[in-house]
Amino acid sequence: MSASITLATTTDIPSLLALVNAAYRGEAARAGWTHEADLIEGAQRTDEAELAAKIAHPDAVILKYTDADAGLQACVYLEKRGSELYLGMLSVDPRQQGSGIGKRLLESAEVHARRVGCTSVVMSVISVRTELIDWYARQGYVPTGDTEPFPEEERFGKPRQPLHFIWLRKEIN
């Protein structure tokens, strides 16, 4: 398999949109080992405007994992926030989850963090996604003790139960 990890551009937005929404929500997400389809109503995790804003952010990038034959397989959003790199929206095609692509993107994110002068990578994960939190723990991420309420904005779905985020961190010195 000939694959590469490169920076996403605005021309990638349509394929990023399809990938992220399929990885997180709706019936397509159920093909993977982890998703939010049972936690949040609706099939939309993001939209074109949000992706465009993330790509345009001066301190952020979206890395994309592309296979020469299969096309876009995964992506992750990375934003420098002082000495921390915020990692969000790690998305792997549900049919490819469990193949090591997510781990490769996570490793690339940590390389990027060091390149831009960050000493840690942080992220928020929905607290009841224990299988995902366990996966991140195996990659060296630990809970910080900080929590954050789940947004009440229903543009990207309505929670089926009370939800909140927990923050995870990995020191990468």
N, C-alpha and C positions, 0 to 999 in steps of 0.2 A: 504494500500500500504506500503510495507516494503522497504524503501529506505535508502541509506547511502551516505555520502559525504566523499570521501577518496582521497588520492594522486594518481595521474596517474603515470604510469611507461611506459617504452619503449614498453612493451607488449600491452599496450593500444593504441599505435599509429594507427593501422588500423581502429579501431572503432572511435577514436577521429577524424581522417581524414574525415571519412564519415559523422560524426555528424556536424563538423564545416562547411564543404563545403555545406551540405544540409541546414544548418541554415541560411547561408548568401547568397548563390548564386544559380542560376539555377532554374528549374521548381519546385523542391521539396520545396524550400524556400517559395514559394507563399502560401503554406498551413498555414503559420504562420502570425502573425499580423505585424511583422516588418522584413525587409530583404533588401538586396542590389541588388536583381535580376534586378530591373528596372534601377538601377544607373550604374552598371558595367557589361560589357559583359563578358561572360565566367562563368564556373561553379566551378572554383577553387578559394577558399579564402586562402588556405594554402596547404602545401605539407608535405610529410614525413620528409624531411630534416629540415624544419622549426620547426616542432613539436619535433623532436629529439633534436634539439638545445635548444629549450625552456625547455624541461624536464632536459637536462644536465646542464643548467645554474645554477651556485652555489647559486645564490640569488633568485631563482625562483621556483615556483611549478605550476602544473596544478591540480586544484581540479576537481574531476569528481563526478557527481550525478548519482547514479546507482539505478535502481529499481530491486528488486529481480526477478520479473517476466518479465519485459520489457527490462532489460539491461541498457546500457548507455543512459541517457536522456539529459544530459547537462554537460558543463564544463566551466572553466574560467581559464585564465592565470594570475598569480600574480607574480610580480617582485619587490623586495625591492630595492629602490633607495634612499639611505640615510634615511631621516625621512618620506619619502613618499612611499606608496605602489602603483605601477602601476598596473592597472587592464585592461586586454585586452581580446579580443576574447571570451567574454561571449556568449555562444552558447547553445540554448535550441532546442531540436528536434521541428521542426515547428508544428508538430501535438500536441505537449504538451505546446506550448506557451500560456500564459494566465492562466496556472494552478497553478502558485505560485512557480514553480521550480526556475525561474530566481531570484526571490526575496530571496529565501532560499540560493542560491549560493552567492548572493551579501552579505547577512548577514554573511555567513561563511567567505567570503573574508575580511570583516571588523574585524571579530574575529581573523583571521590570521594576519591581519595588526597589531593589538594590541599585539599579541603574539610575533611578531618579532620586536617590538619597534617602529612602525610607528605611526605618529600622524594624518596622512591624507591619503586618497585614491584618486588617480588621474587617469584620463582616457582621451582618445581622441575619438571623435565621428564625423562621417561625418556630416557637418553642415546642410545639407538638410534632414537629418533623424529626423525631428522635433518630430515625434511620439515617437521615442526612447529617445531623449533629454528630452521630457516632462515626460516620465516614470522615467528616472534617477532623474529629479527634484523632483518628488513625493517621491523619496527615500532619498532626502536630498542633492543631488549633484547640485552644482551651477557652471555656467560658470566662468572661471578665467579671460577671456578677451584675453587669448593667442590663437593663431591659428597656423596651420602648413599646408604646402602644401600637397596635395595628391601625393604619390609617382608616378613617371612616369614609373617605372619599370612595364612592361606589363605581367610579369610572372604570376601574380595573377589577370589578367583581365584588360580590357581597359575601362576607364570611358566613359559613354555615354554623359556626360556634364561636364563642369568644376566643380571640387570638391575640398574641403579643409576640414581639421579637426578643431574642436573647442575642447578646453580642459575644463574638468569639475573636480571639487574637492569637497570632503567632509571631513571636520575635524571630527576626531573620538576620541578626547581626552576623 
